Amino acid sequence: MIEVKKIKPTETYNVRLEVLRKNIPLPYEFKGDFDENTFHIGAFKNNKLIAVSSYMKAENENFKGTQYQLRGMATLEKFQGFGAGKLMMQKAFEILNELNIDCLWCNARVIAVNFYEKQGLQTFGEKFDIKFVGDHYVMFKYLK
Ligand SMILES: CC(C)(COP(=O)(O)OP(=O)(O)OC[C@H]1O[C@@H](n2cnc3c(N)ncnc32)[C@H](O)[C@@H]1OP(=O)(O)O)[C@@H](O)C(=O)NCCC(=O)NCCS
């Protein structure tokens, strides 16, 4: 069984490093990790942290209302496909609803677009490159 709950910012670092920063010379610490509005969610299997994601208050001019940005969504490779990502996003939607947030958006790696679509997000605009990481789409979901 997978359990999802809020975790501390520093708890996200190992999974971010392993999944999102292998051979990528970009920081695994994000500006905003410790902001008071930021929250981080972890997924645990047998008490082992297997997936992480972070949610930060950030406005994107393309969207309306109060907004959060999803960052650092990552599941350890051998635990991918078992529902951890989906459960983390369900928990995030609950928390964002309690916070009365209108829109969740992210910069999605092309390989993760189908995953985000399954969680109800849509792509916005054209594909764009993030140096060292590759092609991305902005994706979003209105929560109300
Ligand atoms: C993308 C990622 C976070 C998904 O997490 P996960 O724990 O494997 O996802 P889940 O097991 O909860 O999958 C939920 C659904 O999405 C599907 N899915 C997961 N990853 C997918 C992918 N890359 N492409 C297509 N579908 C995918 C699953 O099959 C599942 O479908 P179902 O609900 O019909 O059964 C994970 O694969 C990952 O860490 N990838 C590498 C890092 C990355 O690209 N992160 C995103 C950066 S923007």
The ligand as an ORCA input file, in Angstrom:
! r2SCAN-3c Opt
* xyz 0 1
  C       5.971     11.021    -14.434
  C       6.041     10.303    -13.094
  C       6.198     11.315    -11.972
  C       4.731      9.528    -12.884
  O       4.733      8.952    -11.580
  P       4.268      7.461    -11.327
  O       4.281      7.241     -9.844
  O       5.056      6.544    -12.170
  O       2.775      7.563    -11.891
  P       1.498      6.644    -11.532
  O       1.949      5.242    -11.312
  O       0.712      7.297    -10.455
  O       0.697      6.725    -12.883
  C      -0.617      7.270    -12.984
  C      -1.120      7.006    -14.387
  O      -0.283      7.666    -15.333
  C       0.297      6.715    -16.217
  N       1.682      7.138    -16.460
  C       2.661      7.287    -15.554
  N       3.788      7.744    -16.147
  C       3.485      7.863    -17.456
  C       4.212      8.298    -18.576
  N       5.483      8.714    -18.492
  N       3.591      8.297    -19.769
  C       2.298      7.875    -19.870
  N       1.546      7.471    -18.837
  C       2.133      7.472    -17.654
  C       0.210      5.385    -15.502
  O       0.179      4.315    -16.406
  C      -1.090      5.530    -14.745
  O      -2.189      5.291    -15.598
  P      -3.567      4.669    -15.036
  O      -4.071      5.656    -13.993
  O      -4.429      4.593    -16.255
  O      -3.219      3.344    -14.447
  C       7.208      9.282    -13.044
  O       7.069      8.376    -14.089
  C       8.584      9.917    -13.076
  O       9.145     10.244    -12.028
  N       9.177     10.069    -14.287
  C      10.517     10.591    -14.440
  C      10.648     12.025    -13.978
  C       9.703     12.961    -14.683
  O       9.613     12.992    -15.891
  N       9.003     13.758    -13.867
  C       8.097     14.765    -14.366
  C       8.867     16.013    -14.582
  S       7.860     17.299    -15.294
*
